[in-house]
């Protein structure tokens, strides 16, 4: 019994669909989700036939790679625990607060992270210190740099609790392994003996290995008194100040500008 050309075509078509389905299932099991979804869509719409085999494989791989990169970025931003979304693109350079656009955009290239340097941002409340710090942090995540954001006093409280629970070293190691640490509202709460030593441990673990961004209402000249205990204060400041880029913001609070778009910087 011979098989007609039509029957042979039908068999090949069904076999092809089964093979494609098996391939898609294998992709999913290997967690190549984006590749599987694109392959399914392309097969369903016969788009795959528009490419050579090499072109088609390259397209699938590029789709999967881009998806994994986006997932990494989302995960880094989530783990950074920023207080609010801040981006380099939404920074307001028109406000009269002495923010040099060229200098800041050079910092946004993240050479300071690669060089294990620090940034200190100071200024009165509402001038945008936190926003600038977190915009740089978000930019770092976009470039796959591990980042953590903390309100300084809350971090001190968390690490005090960690000492009691016996997890202090573990938490300090997590901070140490972070490429960029952001300490916001530095100096608003007084440092007691324990938090002073904790601060020293953090700065010592990061010194010349990773980068720190410190945002504070207090000018650097007042940090020695706020930290207290002269010898420790000297050691802490020596590890952060001498290797830092400085941004000193001036002017009135940006929050007073009620006409500002909700998408632009207000913090």
Secondary structure, 3 states (H helix, E strand, C coil): CCCCHHHHHHHHHHHHHHHHHHHHHHHHHCCCHHHHHHHHHHHHCCHHHHCCHHHHHHHHHHHHHHHHHHHHHHHHHHHHCCCCCCCHHHCCCCCCCCCCHHHHHHHCCCHHHHCCCEEEEECCCCCCHHHHHHHHHHHHHHCCCCEEEEEHHHHHHHHHHHHHHCCHHHHHHHHHHCCEEEEECCCCCCCCHHHHHHHHHHHHHHCCCCEEEEEECCCHHHHHHHHCCHHHHHHHHHHHCCCEEEEECCCCCHHHCCCCCCCCCCC
